Amino acid sequence: MYLMLVKNTMNLNDDIKLLYVIIGVLSASFTGYMDDRSKDTPKGFTGHIKSLFQGRITAGMIKAIVSFFISLIICIISDYKNIDFLINVAIISLTQNFFNLLDLRPGRALKVYLFFSMLLFLIFDFSNLYILLNTAIIISILIYMPYELKEICMLGDTGSNALGIFLGIFISSISHTGIRFLFLLFLFYVHIYSERKSISEFISSNQLLNFIDSLGRVKNYDDAHTKRGST
């Protein structure tokens, strides 16, 4: 029924959008799965770059390269121009990795995804293709989240990358350049911060963020000694 509703609201342009959403999500999931299965130890961009200079290509580096080129392809197909092209390539690729940074504690990436989804519901009309797809994702998250919070299962890079690239594609479609630019600055800040310090430690040091982050979990975590780049 829901798929029929989505299909009935789609036009030719939406068919193209749906195609690159599928390509983006599948590529992000596949490279995320490679990273999940990898035994590579480097953390953060600097760790992967150091490994590259040492003659080793890590699964994380492959994931970053594939993410960048998929983001390029999506933005070329979408016919973004000039500054919009540059902003959107960065948003799509960095949002994918942003959710990878978050997926260190049960439910964290899911809660952040739901937060941004609620904001996007305020910006877009419900007839928007991405809203329709995102509604299905939100329903899936609400069903799945209790299992992750109880540590029965986990997203891993496979799931967090898929959520990240879809949200990046979604946000890149916002018409207001200023909103997208502010979000891009936020992404830059988080990535730079994570190279030097621990996101988990930052969250645990803030009473409100720590409460939301811990909500629903079956156990608490000691983030006092979490290493930089490990989030």
N, C-alpha and C positions, 0 to 999 in steps of 0.2 A: 504494500500500500504506500509506504513512504517513498520507495524508489520510483513508483509510478507518479507520485506528486512531484518529485524532483525532475523526472523526465518530461512531464507535461509543462513545466515552467521553463524549460531550456530552449534556447535558439542555437543557431549555428555557432555563434561566438562562444556560447556556454559549452558547446561540445568540445571546442578547442581548449577551453579552460579546464574542463574535466580531464581531457587527455593529458595535459601537462601536470595536473595534480596527481594523477595516477603514476606517471613517469617519475615525478619527484618523490612521492611517498615510497614507491618500490625501490628506487635507487638508494634513498636514505636508509630504508630498512635493511637492504642487502649489505651496504657498507657498514651499518651499525652491527649487523650480525657478525661480519668479519671481525670487527673490533671486539665484540663480546667473546669470540672464540680465540682471539689472539692472546699470546702470552707476553706481548710487549709491555714493558714497564714504564717508558717515558710518559710524563704527565705535562699537559699544557702545550701550547704552540712552541715554546722555547725548547722543551724536551724533545719534541718530534723533529724540530729543525736541527738540533745538535746530533740526533741520531742520523739524520740525512747526511750531514757533513762527515759523519763517521762511516758512511757507506751503507747504512741500513735504512730501508724504507719501511716505516712502521704502518700498521693497519690504520692508525689514527691519521697519518699523513695521507694515505690513500683516500680515506674518508673525506678529509678536508679538500683534496684536489677534485674529487668527484663532485662534492657538494658545490664547489665554486663553478665548475663547468656546467652542471645541471642548472644552477642559478642563471648563468649566462644564457643558456639555451631558452629557458623559460622567459627571460626578459626580452630576448630577441623575437621570439614568437609573439609575445604580448605587444611588440612594437613600441616599447618605451623609448623615449628619446632623451639625449643630453643628460642633465642632472638627475632626472627621474630614473634613467637607466642605471647610472652608477649607484644611486641610493638603493634601488630595489635589488640589484645584484648583491650588495652588501647585506641588506636586511634578510634576504632569503637564506644565504649561506650562514650568516652569523646567528640567526634565530635557531637554525638547526643545531648548531653547536651549543647555543645557550641552554637548550633543554638537556643536552648531554651533560653540561656542567651541573645542572640541578639534580640530576638523577643519581644522587648519592644516598638519599634517605627515602624510606618508603612514603609514597604519596606526595612528595615535594613537587615534582614536575607536574603531576596531575593537578594539584591545587593552583599552581601558577598558570597552567593552561586554562583552567576554569575562570580565573581572575581576568585574564586578557580577553577571554571569550565574552564575558559579561560586558566588558567595555566595548567590544566590537558590536554587540547587539544594540548598543545605544547609538552607534554611528550609521549602521546599515539598515536598509529596509529588508523585511523578512523575505521578500521575493528574490533577493540576491542569492545566486547559486552557492556562494561560499557559506552563507548563513544556513542554507538548507543542509549542506554537507556537514557543517560544524554542529548542527543540532543532533545529527546522528552520532557524531563523535562524542558529544557531551553525554548523551544517553549511555553510550558504551562505557565511558569513563565512570559514570555514576554506578553502573553495574559492576565494573571491574575493581574500583577503588578499595572496597572493603577487603578484598583478597590480598591486595598489595599492602595495605595497612597492617594486616595480620601476618604479613610476610609469608604468605602461601605461594605467591608468585611475584615477579618483578618485571618492570618494563625493559630494563637493560638499555643498551645503546640502540637495539633494534626498534623498540617502541618509542623511546624518547626522541630519536632522530626523526621518526615519521611524524610525530606530533609537532616537532619544531619546524620542519620544512613546510608542513601544511599551514601552520600559523604564519610563517614568514610570507608565503604566497598570498595568504589572506590579507595581511597587513600591507603588503606591497600594492594591493589594489585600491587602497584608500586614496581618494583624489587629492586630498589636501597635502601638499608637499611638506608643509611645516610640521604636521603631525608625524609623518614618516621620518623626517630628519631628526626630530626629538627622540623618537624611538631608536633610531640608529645611534645617536649619541649615548643613549642608555646602554645599548649593546656593546659599544666600544668601551664604555666605562667598566661594565661587568667583566669583559674579557681581560682588560688590562689589570683590573683588581685581582682576578683569579690567578694571574700569573705570579703575583707577588704575595697574596694572602689567601686565606681560606674563606670561601663563601659560607661554609657550614659554621665556622667560628663566628663570623659576622652575624649570622641569623641567630645563633644561640646567645649572643651578647645583647640582642634587642628583645625586650620582654614581649612585645606584641607579635613580632615576627616568629619568635620561638614558640609562643602559644599556638599560633596558626600552624606552624610547621609540625608541631608535636601532636596536634589534634587528631585523635583517632588511632594513634599508634599503640601497639601492644607493649613497646618498651622504649626507654629513653636512650640517647646516645651521648657519649662524652666527646664533644667536638673541640675540647680545649687544645688538643694537640694535632688537629687535622692539618696535614701538610698543604702548602700552597699548590695550586694546579691539580690537586686531587679531586677537586669538585668541578 
